[in-house]
């Protein structure tokens, strides 16, 4: 039963985080406070939203998203709002991907 509750919290955190990232990115309003909020949301998603069965697809998708976003910033540089949206999304996905990767490594070390 707790897994369903935490899954709900993680799912809502992800949805709220992506919506916030889109809004804040388009408005160009990502200060230090919003940065920390998005990072904390990413940590919540990484800890609560990704099950062991979802680890590999999430890590693959997360890694691709982070790499493409980092390298694709130059192509998007003509539109500042798009760069800020990508940066805001990275504030969620980088911590989530790190947490899931660390959980996976510790899980493998136990076996």
C-alpha positions, 0 to 999 in steps of 0.5 A, spaced: 500 500 500 505 505 501 508 504 494 501 506 491 501 512 495 508 514 494 507 513 487 502 518 487 506 523 490 512 522 485 507 522 479 504 529 482 511 531 483 513 530 476 507 533 473 507 539 477 515 540 476 514 539 468 508 544 468 512 549 473 518 548 468 514 550 462 511 556 465 517 559 469 522 557 463 517 561 458 516 567 463 524 567 464 523 567 471 528 562 474 531 565 480 535 561 486 528 559 490 525 556 483 531 553 482 531 549 489 524 548 488 525 544 481 531 540 484 527 538 490 521 536 485 527 532 481 529 528 488 522 527 489 521 524 483 527 520 483 526 517 490 518 516 489 516 515 482 521 510 479 520 503 480 525 498 480 522 495 473 522 502 470 529 504 472 532 502 465 528 505 461 528 512 465 535 512 466 536 511 458 530 516 457 533 521 462 540 520 460 538 522 453 534 528 455 540 531 459 545 530 453 541 532 448 538 538 452 545 540 454 548 539 447 542 542 443 542 549 447 546 552 442 541 550 436 535 553 441 539 559 442 535 564 438 529 563 442 531 565 449 525 562 452 526 555 449 533 555 452 530 557 459 525 551 458 530 546 457 534 549 463 528 548 467 527 541 465 534 539 466 533 542 474 528 536 474 531 531 470 538 531 472 537 530 480 532 525 478 536 521 474 542 521 479 538 519 484 535 513 480 542 511 477 545 511 485 539 507 487 540 502 481 547 501 483 546 500 490 541 495 488 546 491 484 551 492 489 546 488 494 545 482 489 
